[in-house]
Amino acid sequence: MVQKNYSFISLSQSLPNPVGNKLLAALSREEYERLLPQMQAITLPLKQHIYELNEPIEHVYFPNSGIISVLGVLGNGGTVEVATVGNEGMIGSPILLGTDRIAAETIVQIPGDGWRMKVDVFKREVPPGSPFHNVLLRYVQALMNQLIRSVICNTMHPVEARCCRWLLQTQDRVGLDEFILTQEFLSQMLGVRRASVSEVAAKLQKAGLIDYHRGKIKIVDRKGLEAGSCECYQVIKQEYERLLS
């Protein structure tokens, strides 16, 4: 089992954006204040493993910032990203569906912070049929739609278009033009060789769409990235807006 070394933040401390998670932000003030004492504020360091393959889920997570990748695991130990979760969602959706394990790994792709709640507390405080539980079920549907689209995208679309989609989704979630990202990590996320990522990054940089230097990517021309992305970016974005607006 991978050691999970979280940094905890006292609830009395001020986070950069204590209601940065959009699902929590959708709660009424009364409901949010009721749930707040049941949650722990944590930081999410780079490459931190949240869940291991088929291990019991002990907490559900609501990221305020950063991005967590959901990775499909191959028999040879290789991985490919099937979904990403940022401040629009939660990690721990199997709990909503009546199971306590996930057939994937989840790892912090871009560092941030967020909230977590013990599973037994979550089940008690957010029972089926409650307003927040219903919102979370709609989120799970949006996540499933993202998973479906990821399969289509990884199978049918060229790596350059997929890379543009991934960069756009990342910028949407972190709210920044620049973020840490190594080519090694991006190759794992896209399920391609590192050499392929190097070629694509060089091409996008030459076109003036991004600036890549020392493990950091800066979005220079967002409209250009949108033009270079496959249709999946807009499809996924519209589904989240439809189900969670």
C-alpha positions in Angstrom: 0.0 0.0 0.0 1.3 3.5 -0.9 1.7 5.7 2.2 -0.6 8.7 2.2 1.1 11.6 3.8 -1.6 14.3 3.9 -1.1 17.8 5.4 -4.1 18.7 7.5 -5.4 22.2 8.0 -7.2 23.3 11.1 -10.8 24.4 10.3 -10.0 27.6 12.2 -7.4 28.4 9.6 -8.3 30.3 6.4 -8.0 28.4 3.2 -7.4 30.2 -0.1 -11.1 29.5 -1.1 -12.9 27.5 1.6 -15.9 27.0 -0.8 -13.8 26.4 -3.9 -15.5 23.1 -4.6 -18.5 23.7 -6.8 -20.6 20.9 -5.3 -20.1 22.2 -1.8 -20.7 25.8 -3.0 -24.1 24.7 -4.3 -25.2 23.8 -0.8 -27.4 26.2 1.2 -25.5 28.1 3.8 -27.3 26.2 6.5 -26.4 22.8 5.0 -22.8 23.8 4.4 -22.3 24.9 8.0 -23.9 21.7 9.2 -21.5 19.5 7.2 -18.4 21.6 7.7 -17.5 20.2 11.2 -17.7 16.7 9.7 -15.0 17.4 7.2 -11.2 17.8 7.3 -9.4 20.4 5.3 -6.3 18.9 3.6 -3.7 19.8 1.1 -3.3 17.5 -2.0 0.4 17.3 -2.8 1.7 16.3 -6.3 1.6 12.6 -7.1 -0.3 11.8 -3.8 -2.2 8.5 -4.2 -5.8 9.0 -3.1 -7.2 5.5 -3.8 -5.4 2.3 -4.7 -6.7 -0.3 -7.1 -9.6 -2.3 -5.5 -8.7 -1.2 -1.9 -11.5 -0.1 0.5 -12.5 3.5 0.3 -12.1 5.3 3.7 -12.9 8.9 2.7 -14.7 10.9 0.1 -12.9 14.0 -1.2 -14.1 17.4 -2.5 -11.2 19.3 -4.2 -11.1 23.1 -3.9 -8.2 23.3 -6.3 -5.8 21.1 -8.2 -6.6 18.1 -10.3 -6.9 14.4 -9.5 -6.6 11.8 -12.2 -8.5 8.5 -12.4 -6.2 6.0 -13.9 -7.0 2.7 -15.6 -4.4 0.1 -14.7 -3.0 -2.5 -17.1 -1.7 -5.9 -16.2 1.9 -4.9 -16.9 1.6 -1.9 -14.5 1.0 0.7 -17.2 -1.7 3.3 -16.7 -3.9 5.5 -18.8 -6.1 8.4 -17.7 -9.8 7.8 -18.1 -11.1 10.8 -16.2 -10.0 13.9 -14.3 -11.7 15.5 -11.3 -11.2 19.1 -10.1 -13.2 21.6 -8.2 -16.3 20.7 -10.1 -16.6 17.3 -8.4 -15.8 14.7 -5.8 -13.6 11.6 -5.5 -15.4 8.6 -4.0 -18.4 8.2 -6.3 -18.6 4.4 -5.8 -19.9 5.1 -2.2 -22.9 6.7 -3.8 -23.5 3.6 -5.8 -23.4 1.2 -2.9 -19.9 -0.2 -3.1 -16.7 0.6 -1.3 -13.9 0.0 -3.9 -12.9 1.4 -7.3 -11.3 -0.6 -10.1 -8.8 2.2 -10.8 -6.1 4.3 -9.1 -6.5 8.0 -8.3 -3.5 10.3 -8.0 -3.0 14.0 -7.6 -2.0 15.3 -11.0 -1.8 19.0 -10.1 -1.4 20.0 -6.4 -4.1 21.8 -4.5 -6.3 21.6 -1.5 -9.8 20.4 -0.5 -12.0 18.6 2.0 -12.4 15.0 3.0 -15.0 13.2 5.0 -15.0 9.7 6.5 -17.2 7.3 4.6 -19.4 6.3 7.6 -19.9 10.0 8.4 -20.7 10.8 4.7 -23.4 8.0 4.7 -24.9 9.3 7.8 -24.9 13.0 6.9 -25.8 12.6 3.2 -28.4 9.9 3.0 -30.1 8.7 -0.2 -32.9 11.0 -1.1 -31.4 14.1 0.5 -31.0 17.2 -1.7 -27.2 17.0 -1.7 -27.2 13.2 -2.4 -29.4 13.9 -5.5 -26.9 16.6 -6.7 -24.1 14.1 -6.3 -25.9 11.5 -8.3 -26.2 14.0 -11.2 -22.5 14.6 -10.8 -21.9 10.8 -11.1 -23.9 10.8 -14.3 -21.7 13.7 -15.7 -18.6 11.7 -14.7 -19.9 8.6 -16.4 -20.4 10.7 -19.6 -16.8 11.9 -19.3 -15.6 8.3 -19.0 -17.6 7.3 -22.1 -16.2 10.2 -24.0 -12.7 9.5 -22.9 -12.9 6.0 -24.4 -14.0 7.5 -27.7 -11.4 10.2 -27.6 -8.5 7.8 -26.7 -9.5 5.5 -29.5 -10.5 7.8 -32.3 -8.6 11.1 -32.0 -5.0 12.0 -32.6 -2.7 12.7 -29.7 -2.3 16.4 -30.6 -6.1 17.0 -30.4 -6.3 15.0 -27.2 -3.5 17.0 -25.7 -5.3 20.3 -26.5 -8.4 18.9 -24.9 -6.5 17.9 -21.8 -4.8 21.3 -21.4 -8.1 23.1 -21.8 -9.8 21.0 -19.2 -6.9 21.5 -16.8 -7.0 25.3 -17.2 -10.7 25.3 -16.6 -10.3 23.5 -13.3 -7.2 25.3 -11.9 -8.2 28.7 -13.1 -4.6 29.6 -14.0 -2.7 30.1 -17.3 0.4 28.3 -15.9 0.7 25.1 -14.0 3.2 22.4 -13.3 3.3 19.5 -15.7 6.1 17.2 -16.7 6.2 15.4 -20.1 6.5 12.1 -18.3 3.2 12.8 -16.4 1.4 14.0 -19.5 2.5 10.9 -21.4 1.0 8.7 -18.7 -2.2 10.7 -18.8 -2.6 10.4 -22.5 -1.4 6.8 -22.7 1.4 7.5 -25.3 5.2 7.4 -25.4 7.0 10.3 -23.9 8.6 11.0 -27.3 5.1 11.5 -28.7 4.3 14.1 -26.0 7.6 15.9 -26.7 6.8 16.2 -30.4 3.3 17.5 -29.7 4.5 20.0 -27.0 7.2 21.3 -29.4 4.6 21.7 -32.1 2.1 23.5 -29.9 4.9 25.8 -28.6 6.1 26.6 -32.2 2.5 27.5 -33.1 2.4 29.9 -30.2 -0.3 28.1 -28.3 1.7 27.2 -25.2 5.0 28.0 -23.6 6.7 25.0 -22.0 9.8 25.3 -19.8 11.2 23.3 -17.0 8.1 21.2 -16.2 5.7 24.1 -16.4 3.1 24.8 -19.1 1.7 28.2 -19.8 -1.4 28.6 -22.0 -0.6 31.4 -24.4 -3.4 31.2 -26.9 -6.6 29.5 -25.5 -8.6 30.1 -28.7 -5.9 28.4 -30.7 -6.0 25.4 -28.3 -9.8 25.2 -28.7 -9.4 25.2 -32.4 -6.9 22.4 -32.2 -8.9 20.3 -29.7 -11.2 17.5 -30.7 -15.0 17.9 -30.2 -14.7 16.0 -26.9 -13.8 19.1 -25.0 -17.0 20.9 -25.7 -19.1 17.7 -25.4 -17.8 17.0 -21.9 -18.1 20.6 -20.8 -21.7 20.9 -22.0 -22.7 17.7 -20.2 -21.3 19.0 -16.9 -23.2 22.3 -17.4 -26.4 20.5 -18.3 -26.4 18.2 -15.3 -25.0 20.5 -12.7 -26.0 24.0 -13.6 
